Amino acid sequence: MLASEWMGWENVFSVEIDEWCNKVSKKNFPNVKQYGDIKEFKGQLGSVDILTGGFPCQPFSHAGKRKGKSDDRYLWPEYLRVIREIKPTYVVGENVAGLISMEDGKTLDGIFLDLEGEGYEIESFIVPACGVGAWHRRDRIWIIAYTNGKGLQKSARKKQPGIRKAKDSSEGSKSSRAITEGREYWSVEPSVGYLADGISPWMVEPNIPRVATGVKDRVNKLKGLGNAIVPQIAFEIFKAIENATLHR
């Protein structure tokens, strides 16, 4: 919502099940309609032009058990349902980079096929937080989908092989590129490894120690930060969308 506000766009609604996060959103965006459980949310056709969302990352995160579709927090089907109900011109999705390797790429490939089945063209990127000046890495996959409202010819949509493996470039001056069969995704940062000349090691711990006491709502804040997107990245994507729309 913050990136949309920077763009001068109207935030119409938000869907978030976490009560503490909703309180923070209500304080900062009092005019935005809030909804709780996405399973109970019903989208309205044409209510927004751009639908953004980061469906829960826990099923794919390397920090968890990576149960994927068997995890009860796997909410992509609900997100897809809302897309079908609203039919926005653009869909912007975000998730952890671990989504790419789930089921040897079949999970991500299924998401792409779902979107293509609804008439969307898709681009996806790996964008780290450090790509917009943050002092930590935080690799995330961003999925941008567009439709002109006419849909695609079903005969033109062919099931594409999924992402089989990823290979980083060994040259620090080049961007790392995923090796795919039929689809490609890109990383927008150079493959610098752990250290490169003039580059410090990535910060892996927050400034607030996890065992600190006396910090109000410490656990909720850490959880909220972990689930949040980097708004500066969303802002750059939104600027590109607006530019493409103006010149289409």
C-alpha positions as CSV (number, residue, x, y, z in Angstrom):
1,M,0.0,0.0,0.0
2,L,2.9,2.3,0.7
3,A,4.3,2.0,-2.8
4,S,0.8,2.7,-4.3
5,E,0.5,5.8,-2.1
6,W,3.9,7.0,-3.4
7,M,2.5,6.6,-6.9
8,G,-0.5,8.8,-6.1
9,W,-2.8,5.8,-6.6
10,E,-5.9,4.9,-4.6
11,N,-5.6,1.9,-2.3
12,V,-9.1,0.3,-2.4
13,F,-8.8,-2.6,0.0
14,S,-6.5,-5.0,1.8
15,V,-6.8,-8.6,2.8
16,E,-4.8,-9.6,5.8
17,I,-5.6,-12.2,8.5
18,D,-3.1,-11.1,11.0
19,E,-4.7,-8.8,13.6
20,W,-1.6,-6.9,14.6
21,C,-0.7,-6.1,11.0
22,N,-4.3,-4.9,10.4
23,K,-3.9,-2.5,13.3
24,V,-0.8,-1.1,11.8
25,S,-2.4,-0.8,8.4
26,K,-5.5,0.9,9.9
27,K,-3.3,3.4,11.6
28,N,-1.4,4.3,8.5
29,F,-4.1,3.8,5.9
30,P,-7.4,4.7,7.6
31,N,-9.4,5.0,4.4
32,V,-8.5,1.6,3.1
33,K,-11.2,-1.1,3.4
34,Q,-9.9,-4.0,5.4
35,Y,-10.8,-7.7,5.1
36,G,-9.5,-10.6,7.1
37,D,-9.4,-14.2,5.9
38,I,-9.0,-14.4,2.1
39,K,-11.1,-17.5,2.0
40,E,-14.1,-15.4,3.0
41,F,-13.3,-12.5,0.7
42,K,-15.3,-12.1,-2.5
43,G,-13.8,-10.0,-5.2
44,Q,-15.9,-7.5,-7.2
45,L,-15.4,-7.5,-11.0
46,G,-13.4,-4.4,-12.1
47,S,-13.0,-3.0,-8.6
48,V,-9.2,-2.4,-9.1
49,D,-6.9,-2.1,-12.1
50,I,-3.9,-3.6,-10.3
51,L,-4.1,-6.4,-7.8
52,T,-1.0,-7.0,-5.7
53,G,-0.4,-9.7,-3.2
54,G,2.2,-11.8,-1.5
55,F,0.5,-15.2,-0.8
56,P,2.0,-16.8,2.3
57,C,5.7,-17.8,1.8
58,Q,5.9,-20.3,4.6
59,P,5.1,-23.3,2.4
60,F,8.1,-22.5,0.2
61,S,10.6,-20.9,2.6
62,H,13.9,-22.7,3.3
63,A,13.4,-21.5,6.9
64,G,10.5,-23.9,7.3
65,K,9.6,-27.5,6.3
66,R,8.8,-26.6,2.7
67,K,5.6,-28.6,2.5
68,G,4.5,-26.7,-0.5
69,K,0.9,-27.4,-1.7
70,S,0.3,-29.8,1.3
71,D,0.8,-26.9,3.7
72,D,-2.5,-25.5,4.9
73,R,-1.1,-22.0,4.4
74,Y,-0.8,-22.6,0.6
75,L,-3.2,-19.9,-0.6
76,W,-2.4,-19.6,-4.2
77,P,-5.8,-21.2,-5.2
78,E,-7.6,-18.5,-3.2
79,Y,-5.4,-15.7,-4.8
80,L,-6.3,-17.1,-8.2
81,R,-10.0,-17.2,-7.3
82,V,-9.8,-13.5,-6.4
83,I,-8.0,-12.8,-9.7
84,R,-10.8,-14.5,-11.6
85,E,-13.5,-12.6,-9.7
86,I,-11.9,-9.1,-10.1
87,K,-10.2,-9.6,-13.5
88,P,-7.6,-6.8,-13.0
89,T,-5.5,-5.5,-15.9
90,Y,-2.3,-6.2,-13.9
91,V,-1.4,-8.7,-11.2
92,V,1.7,-8.2,-9.2
93,G,2.7,-11.1,-6.9
94,E,5.6,-11.6,-4.6
95,N,7.1,-14.6,-2.7
96,V,10.3,-16.1,-1.4
97,A,12.9,-17.3,-3.9
98,G,12.4,-20.8,-2.6
99,L,9.2,-20.9,-4.6
100,I,11.3,-21.4,-7.7
101,S,12.7,-24.8,-6.6
102,M,9.6,-26.3,-5.1
103,E,8.8,-29.6,-6.8
104,D,11.6,-29.1,-9.2
105,G,9.9,-25.9,-10.5
106,K,6.5,-27.5,-11.0
107,T,4.8,-25.4,-8.4
108,L,5.9,-22.1,-10.0
109,D,5.1,-23.5,-13.5
110,G,1.6,-24.3,-12.3
111,I,1.1,-20.7,-11.1
112,F,2.3,-19.5,-14.5
113,L,-0.1,-21.9,-16.3
114,D,-3.0,-20.7,-14.1
115,L,-2.4,-17.1,-15.0
116,E,-2.0,-17.9,-18.7
117,G,-5.2,-19.8,-18.5
118,E,-6.9,-16.6,-17.4
119,G,-5.5,-14.7,-20.4
120,Y,-2.4,-13.1,-18.7
121,E,1.1,-12.6,-20.1
122,I,3.8,-13.1,-17.5
123,E,7.2,-11.8,-16.6
124,S,9.0,-12.8,-13.4
125,F,12.2,-11.5,-11.7
126,I,14.4,-12.2,-8.7
127,V,14.9,-8.9,-7.0
128,P,16.9,-8.6,-3.8
129,A,16.3,-5.8,-1.2
130,C,19.9,-4.7,-1.7
131,G,19.0,-3.9,-5.3
132,V,17.2,-0.8,-4.0
133,G,19.8,0.2,-1.5
134,A,18.9,-2.0,1.5
135,W,21.6,-3.4,3.7
136,H,20.4,-6.9,3.5
137,R,19.9,-9.3,0.6
138,R,16.3,-10.7,0.9
139,D,15.9,-12.3,-2.5
140,R,12.3,-12.4,-3.6
141,I,10.6,-13.5,-6.8
142,W,8.2,-10.9,-8.3
143,I,5.6,-12.1,-10.8
144,I,4.0,-9.4,-13.1
145,A,1.0,-10.5,-15.2
146,Y,-0.8,-8.4,-17.8
147,T,-4.0,-8.9,-19.8
148,N,-5.6,-6.6,-22.4
149,G,-9.0,-8.0,-21.4
150,K,-9.4,-10.0,-24.6
151,G,-7.6,-13.1,-23.3
152,L,-5.4,-15.4,-25.2
153,Q,-6.4,-17.9,-27.8
154,K,-6.5,-21.3,-26.1
155,S,-4.8,-22.9,-29.1
156,A,-1.9,-20.6,-28.6
157,R,-1.3,-21.6,-25.0
158,K,0.9,-24.7,-24.8
159,K,1.9,-26.3,-21.6
160,Q,5.5,-25.3,-21.0
161,P,8.1,-27.4,-19.1
162,G,8.8,-26.1,-15.7
163,I,12.0,-24.6,-14.3
164,R,14.4,-27.5,-13.9
165,K,17.4,-26.0,-12.3
166,A,19.1,-22.7,-11.7
167,K,22.7,-21.8,-12.4
168,D,24.4,-18.6,-11.2
169,S,26.9,-16.9,-13.5
170,S,30.4,-17.3,-12.2
171,E,31.4,-13.8,-13.5
172,G,30.7,-11.0,-10.9
173,S,30.0,-8.5,-13.7
174,K,27.1,-10.3,-15.1
175,S,23.6,-10.9,-13.9
176,S,22.7,-14.4,-12.8
177,R,20.3,-16.1,-15.1
178,A,18.1,-19.1,-14.4
179,I,18.4,-22.0,-16.8
180,T,14.9,-22.9,-17.9
181,E,13.1,-24.9,-20.5
182,G,10.5,-22.8,-22.2
183,R,10.5,-20.0,-19.6
184,E,13.0,-17.6,-18.2
185,Y,13.3,-15.5,-15.1
186,W,16.0,-13.0,-14.3
187,S,18.0,-11.8,-11.3
188,V,18.5,-8.0,-11.4
189,E,21.7,-8.1,-9.2
190,P,25.2,-9.3,-10.2
191,S,26.3,-12.6,-8.8
192,V,28.8,-11.3,-6.3
193,G,29.0,-14.4,-4.1
194,Y,29.6,-13.9,-0.4
195,L,32.2,-11.1,-0.8
196,A,33.6,-9.0,-3.6
197,D,36.0,-6.1,-3.7
198,G,34.4,-3.1,-1.8
199,I,31.3,-5.0,-0.8
200,S,30.7,-5.9,2.8
201,P,29.1,-9.2,3.9
202,W,25.3,-9.2,3.9
203,M,23.6,-8.3,7.1
204,V,21.8,-11.4,8.2
205,E,20.6,-10.3,11.6
206,P,18.2,-7.4,12.5
207,N,19.3,-4.5,14.5
208,I,16.9,-5.6,17.2
209,P,18.3,-8.8,18.7
210,R,15.8,-11.7,18.8
211,V,16.4,-12.2,22.5
212,A,16.0,-8.5,23.4
213,T,13.6,-7.6,26.2
214,G,11.6,-4.4,26.8
215,V,10.9,-3.7,23.1
216,K,7.1,-3.3,22.7
217,D,5.5,-5.8,20.3
218,R,9.0,-7.1,19.4
219,V,7.7,-10.5,18.2
220,N,4.9,-9.0,16.2
221,K,7.2,-6.5,14.6
222,L,9.8,-9.1,13.6
223,K,7.0,-11.3,12.2
224,G,5.5,-8.3,10.3
225,L,8.8,-7.4,8.8
226,G,9.5,-11.0,7.8
227,N,6.1,-11.1,6.0
228,A,6.3,-7.7,4.4
229,I,7.5,-6.7,1.0
230,V,10.1,-4.1,0.3
231,P,8.0,-1.1,-0.8
232,Q,10.8,0.5,-2.8
233,I,10.9,-2.5,-5.1
234,A,7.1,-2.4,-5.6
235,F,7.4,1.3,-6.3
236,E,9.9,0.6,-9.2
237,I,7.5,-2.0,-10.6
238,F,4.6,0.3,-10.4
239,K,6.5,3.1,-12.1
240,A,7.3,0.6,-15.0
241,I,3.6,-0.4,-15.2
242,E,2.5,3.3,-15.3
243,N,5.1,4.1,-18.0
244,A,4.0,1.0,-20.1
245,T,0.4,2.0,-19.8
246,L,1.0,5.6,-20.9
247,H,2.9,4.5,-23.9
248,R,0.7,1.6,-25.0
